[in-house]
Amino acid sequence: MAEYRKGSHTIHDIKYHFVWITKCRYHVLKGPIAHRLRELLRQGCESRGMTIIKGAIRPDHVHLLIACPSQLSPSKIAQYLKGRSSRLIQDEFPKLKQRYWG
């Protein structure tokens, strides 16, 4: 039996599977970039009350299976995780910003 989350008037078990790719499927998520992205995604999920059930970072895409509270919509979760991680990764690794934005 699954572990259900309980709210004041609800009982739920919401899971979303997110997959996103890098721009033009560039193989840039390797080595230190992949390790840093993993840390950022864990921090972001933890701060919003989400739990990563399974995750995988490949050189050109990311898979995440996330259990989350009912207040968060899938679009807001993707916006938060992708936006925050992309901004911080590009600030820490200037080569990526040069490759994507000239």
Z-matrix of the N, CA and C atoms (Angstrom, degrees):
N
C 1 1.444
C 2 1.529 1 109.13
N 3 1.310 2 116.11 1 137.20
C 4 1.458 3 121.39 2 -177.52
C 5 1.525 4 110.97 3 -72.97
N 6 1.325 5 114.54 4 153.84
C 7 1.461 6 119.50 5 173.93
C 8 1.514 7 107.44 6 -81.27
N 9 1.307 8 116.83 7 119.98
C 10 1.449 9 121.02 8 -179.26
C 11 1.517 10 110.04 9 -95.64
N 12 1.322 11 115.54 10 146.02
C 13 1.459 12 121.00 11 173.12
C 14 1.519 13 107.69 12 -92.17
N 15 1.309 14 115.60 13 144.96
C 16 1.456 15 119.41 14 -177.73
C 17 1.519 16 110.12 15 -120.95
N 18 1.332 17 115.02 16 133.03
C 19 1.453 18 122.20 17 172.55
C 20 1.515 19 108.03 18 -107.73
N 21 1.324 20 116.89 19 -170.84
C 22 1.459 21 119.45 20 -178.59
C 23 1.533 22 111.52 21 -67.67
N 24 1.332 23 117.39 22 -31.87
C 25 1.464 24 120.41 23 -179.55
C 26 1.526 25 112.64 24 -131.05
N 27 1.322 26 117.55 25 12.94
C 28 1.466 27 119.68 26 -174.59
C 29 1.520 28 111.36 27 -138.44
N 30 1.303 29 114.02 28 156.71
C 31 1.465 30 122.74 29 168.09
C 32 1.520 31 104.89 30 -131.15
N 33 1.328 32 117.06 31 126.02
C 34 1.461 33 118.76 32 -174.98
C 35 1.526 34 111.72 33 -146.62
N 36 1.308 35 113.72 34 160.83
C 37 1.460 36 123.12 35 174.44
C 38 1.522 37 106.42 36 -143.41
N 39 1.326 38 116.12 37 85.31
C 40 1.460 39 121.62 38 -175.12
C 41 1.516 40 109.19 39 -102.14
N 42 1.318 41 115.00 40 127.08
C 43 1.459 42 121.18 41 177.54
C 44 1.525 43 108.50 42 -130.50
N 45 1.311 44 116.03 43 138.62
C 46 1.465 45 121.91 44 177.16
C 47 1.523 46 108.59 45 -124.80
N 48 1.333 47 115.40 46 143.70
C 49 1.454 48 121.86 47 175.20
C 50 1.518 49 107.30 48 -110.03
N 51 1.314 50 116.40 49 113.55
C 52 1.464 51 122.00 50 179.63
C 53 1.518 52 109.12 51 -106.75
N 54 1.329 53 115.40 52 138.27
C 55 1.459 54 122.16 53 172.74
C 56 1.521 55 106.16 54 -135.29
N 57 1.321 56 116.93 55 125.89
C 58 1.453 57 118.34 56 173.38
C 59 1.511 58 109.76 57 -137.15
N 60 1.338 59 114.63 58 154.19
C 61 1.462 60 121.11 59 -174.82
C 62 1.517 61 110.00 60 -114.49
N 63 1.329 62 115.34 61 162.94
C 64 1.456 63 120.22 62 174.70
C 65 1.525 64 108.65 63 -79.66
N 66 1.310 65 115.63 64 162.52
C 67 1.458 66 120.24 65 179.95
C 68 1.530 67 109.22 66 -61.65
N 69 1.307 68 116.05 67 130.06
C 70 1.475 69 123.53 68 -179.27
C 71 1.526 70 112.66 69 57.13
N 72 1.330 71 116.68 70 21.68
C 73 1.468 72 123.07 71 179.04
C 74 1.531 73 112.74 72 55.83
N 75 1.354 74 116.86 73 31.89
C 76 1.457 75 120.12 74 176.14
C 77 1.525 76 109.48 75 -61.08
N 78 1.317 77 117.02 76 141.34
C 79 1.467 78 122.70 77 179.13
C 80 1.536 79 108.82 78 -88.72
N 81 1.319 80 116.22 79 77.64
C 82 1.463 81 120.17 80 -176.32
C 83 1.525 82 113.36 81 -113.96
N 84 1.312 83 118.81 82 -10.75
C 85 1.467 84 121.34 83 -176.72
C 86 1.528 85 109.82 84 -88.12
N 87 1.328 86 115.46 85 68.93
C 88 1.465 87 121.95 86 -178.74
C 89 1.518 88 109.14 87 -130.70
N 90 1.315 89 116.34 88 158.43
C 91 1.458 90 122.92 89 172.38
C 92 1.515 91 113.84 90 56.29
N 93 1.348 92 116.67 91 -128.47
C 94 1.470 93 119.64 92 -175.51
C 95 1.529 94 113.17 93 -65.73
N 96 1.318 95 117.50 94 -28.61
C 97 1.470 96 120.19 95 178.70
C 98 1.528 97 109.60 96 -66.52
N 99 1.323 98 117.42 97 -43.51
C 100 1.462 99 121.08 98 179.42
C 101 1.528 100 111.38 99 -65.08
N 102 1.329 101 117.04 100 -40.42
C 103 1.470 102 120.16 101 179.23
C 104 1.525 103 111.00 102 -65.38
N 105 1.320 104 116.37 103 -42.43
C 106 1.472 105 119.75 104 179.45
C 107 1.521 106 110.96 105 -67.11
N 108 1.334 107 117.62 106 -39.59
C 109 1.466 108 121.29 107 177.87
C 110 1.522 109 110.44 108 -61.78
N 111 1.308 110 117.04 109 -41.50
C 112 1.464 111 121.48 110 177.89
C 113 1.533 112 110.75 111 -59.16
N 114 1.331 113 116.97 112 -45.10
C 115 1.467 114 120.74 113 178.23
C 116 1.520 115 111.45 114 -62.53
N 117 1.328 116 116.61 115 -43.72
C 118 1.463 117 120.30 116 -178.48
C 119 1.527 118 111.95 117 -64.72
N 120 1.329 119 116.99 118 -40.17
C 121 1.458 120 120.04 119 178.71
C 122 1.523 121 111.09 120 -66.38
N 123 1.322 122 117.12 121 -39.83
C 124 1.472 123 120.15 122 177.18
C 125 1.521 124 111.17 123 -63.04
N 126 1.327 125 116.73 124 -44.81
C 127 1.461 126 120.66 125 179.14
C 128 1.522 127 111.25 126 -62.82
N 129 1.334 128 116.58 127 -43.70
C 130 1.457 129 120.73 128 -179.28
C 131 1.511 130 112.49 129 -63.72
N 132 1.310 131 116.87 130 -41.84
C 133 1.470 132 120.30 131 178.77
C 134 1.517 133 111.12 132 -67.45
N 135 1.315 134 116.32 133 -41.99
C 136 1.459 135 120.37 134 -179.40
C 137 1.531 136 111.36 135 -63.04
N 138 1.326 137 116.95 136 -40.10
C 139 1.463 138 120.11 137 -177.60
C 140 1.528 139 112.37 138 -69.30
N 141 1.313 140 118.33 139 -25.41
C 142 1.472 141 121.98 140 -179.50
C 143 1.523 142 113.18 141 -99.45
N 144 1.321 143 118.19 142 4.04
C 145 1.454 144 120.73 143 177.92
C 146 1.516 145 113.95 144 80.54
N 147 1.321 146 117.27 145 22.28
C 148 1.459 147 122.18 146 178.99
C 149 1.526 148 109.14 147 -100.82
N 150 1.321 149 115.51 148 155.74
C 151 1.457 150 121.67 149 178.65
C 152 1.516 151 108.87 150 -121.90
N 153 1.308 152 117.11 151 128.67
C 154 1.467 153 120.67 152 175.74
C 155 1.519 154 107.28 153 -84.21
N 156 1.324 155 116.21 154 116.14
C 157 1.459 156 121.27 155 178.62
C 158 1.520 157 109.82 156 -82.75
N 159 1.319 158 115.99 157 -48.29
C 160 1.463 159 121.86 158 175.36
C 161 1.514 160 107.86 159 -144.28
N 162 1.305 161 115.68 160 149.53
C 163 1.454 162 120.30 161 177.86
C 164 1.514 163 110.19 162 -156.21
N 165 1.310 164 115.02 163 150.41
C 166 1.464 165 120.80 164 177.28
C 167 1.517 166 108.52 165 -148.33
N 168 1.318 167 114.97 166 135.45
C 169 1.460 168 120.30 167 176.20
C 170 1.517 169 107.10 168 -114.06
N 171 1.305 170 116.06 169 115.90
C 172 1.465 171 123.56 170 177.64
C 173 1.531 172 108.01 171 -102.32
N 174 1.325 173 118.88 172 166.40
C 175 1.466 174 119.82 173 -177.59
C 176 1.533 175 114.45 174 -58.28
N 177 1.340 176 118.20 175 -26.39
C 178 1.466 177 119.31 176 -177.62
C 179 1.524 178 114.40 177 -125.90
N 180 1.329 179 119.08 178 4.05
C 181 1.464 180 120.66 179 177.13
C 182 1.525 181 111.79 180 -159.36
N 183 1.338 182 114.36 181 166.12
C 184 1.465 183 122.19 182 -177.60
C 185 1.526 184 108.61 183 -128.07
N 186 1.328 185 117.51 184 135.42
C 187 1.470 186 124.17 185 173.49
C 188 1.521 187 108.19 186 -114.38
N 189 1.330 188 117.46 187 133.95
C 190 1.462 189 121.43 188 174.31
C 191 1.518 190 109.48 189 -139.68
N 192 1.309 191 117.11 190 131.11
C 193 1.460 192 122.97 191 169.45
C 194 1.515 193 105.40 192 -109.98
N 195 1.337 194 115.87 193 115.43
C 196 1.456 195 121.79 194 -170.05
C 197 1.520 196 110.45 195 -122.26
N 198 1.325 197 116.69 196 135.00
C 199 1.464 198 122.94 197 169.04
C 200 1.525 199 106.08 198 -98.90
N 201 1.329 200 116.51 199 129.86
C 202 1.455 201 118.82 200 -172.93
C 203 1.524 202 112.07 201 -139.72
N 204 1.332 203 116.77 202 164.43
C 205 1.459 204 120.29 203 176.98
C 206 1.527 205 110.93 204 -70.10
N 207 1.304 206 116.44 205 159.04
C 208 1.465 207 120.54 206 -175.91
C 209 1.524 208 113.18 207 -72.36
N 210 1.318 209 118.69 208 -14.85
C 211 1.462 210 120.74 209 -178.28
C 212 1.528 211 112.77 210 -75.04
N 213 1.328 212 117.78 211 -19.12
C 214 1.455 213 121.25 212 -175.73
C 215 1.528 214 111.15 213 -95.92
N 216 1.316 215 116.22 214 128.34
C 217 1.464 216 120.26 215 176.67
C 218 1.527 217 109.02 216 -85.57
N 219 1.325 218 117.61 217 156.41
C 220 1.472 219 120.54 218 179.62
C 221 1.527 220 112.51 219 -58.57
N 222 1.331 221 117.39 220 -37.90
C 223 1.466 222 119.30 221 -178.94
C 224 1.522 223 111.39 222 -67.18
N 225 1.323 224 118.27 223 -37.86
C 226 1.467 225 121.09 224 178.53
C 227 1.532 226 111.14 225 -69.44
N 228 1.318 227 116.85 226 -37.08
C 229 1.467 228 120.41 227 177.71
C 230 1.528 229 109.57 228 -62.97
N 231 1.329 230 117.13 229 -48.66
C 232 1.467 231 120.93 230 -179.90
C 233 1.525 232 110.52 231 -62.84
N 234 1.331 233 116.51 232 -42.82
C 235 1.461 234 120.68 233 179.59
C 236 1.523 235 110.55 234 -60.13
N 237 1.296 236 117.50 235 -45.19
C 238 1.451 237 121.50 236 -178.12
C 239 1.533 238 111.49 237 -67.47
N 240 1.320 239 117.58 238 -50.43
C 241 1.468 240 120.33 239 -176.09
C 242 1.527 241 111.96 240 -67.43
N 243 1.322 242 117.17 241 -47.22
C 244 1.456 243 119.99 242 -177.41
C 245 1.526 244 111.70 243 -69.40
N 246 1.320 245 116.65 244 -43.91
C 247 1.459 246 120.51 245 -176.81
C 248 1.519 247 112.40 246 -65.16
N 249 1.318 248 115.45 247 -48.79
C 250 1.467 249 120.10 248 -178.21
C 251 1.522 250 110.93 249 -64.30
N 252 1.328 251 116.77 250 -48.40
C 253 1.469 252 119.63 251 -176.98
C 254 1.536 253 111.00 252 -65.78
N 255 1.317 254 117.48 253 -40.50
C 256 1.464 255 120.10 254 -179.84
C 257 1.524 256 111.37 255 -63.13
N 258 1.306 257 116.84 256 -45.72
C 259 1.463 258 121.01 257 -179.17
C 260 1.536 259 111.10 258 -61.77
N 261 1.328 260 116.78 259 -46.73
C 262 1.466 261 120.17 260 -177.84
C 263 1.526 262 112.13 261 -69.42
N 264 1.326 263 117.52 262 -38.68
C 265 1.478 264 120.90 263 178.44
C 266 1.530 265 110.45 264 -64.32
N 267 1.332 266 117.26 265 -42.71
C 268 1.463 267 119.94 266 -179.46
C 269 1.527 268 111.81 267 -68.46
N 270 1.327 269 117.29 268 -31.33
C 271 1.461 270 119.68 269 176.08
C 272 1.529 271 111.36 270 -70.36
N 273 1.328 272 117.36 271 -37.09
C 274 1.459 273 121.14 272 -177.76
C 275 1.533 274 113.14 273 -80.87
N 276 1.329 275 117.10 274 -28.73
C 277 1.463 276 121.66 275 -178.81
C 278 1.532 277 108.81 276 -122.94
N 279 1.345 278 117.49 277 87.55
C 280 1.474 279 120.86 278 -175.10
C 281 1.532 280 114.51 279 -60.80
N 282 1.333 281 117.55 280 -21.71
C 283 1.473 282 119.82 281 178.34
C 284 1.525 283 111.09 282 -60.31
N 285 1.331 284 116.59 283 -37.08
C 286 1.474 285 120.34 284 179.84
C 287 1.524 286 110.81 285 -64.26
N 288 1.315 287 116.73 286 -42.98
C 289 1.472 288 120.19 287 -178.88
C 290 1.520 289 109.61 288 -63.08
N 291 1.339 290 117.52 289 -39.69
C 292 1.466 291 121.17 290 178.62
C 293 1.524 292 110.96 291 -64.60
N 294 1.325 293 116.53 292 -40.79
C 295 1.459 294 119.94 293 -177.25
C 296 1.526 295 111.49 294 -67.91
N 297 1.328 296 116.30 295 -42.80
C 298 1.457 297 119.97 296 -176.77
C 299 1.533 298 113.34 297 -80.37
N 300 1.306 299 116.79 298 -39.29
C 301 1.469 300 119.36 299 -169.33
C 302 1.521 301 113.36 300 -117.38
N 303 1.336 302 117.83 301 16.15
C 304 1.445 303 121.06 302 169.11
C 305 1.468 304 115.67 303 86.84
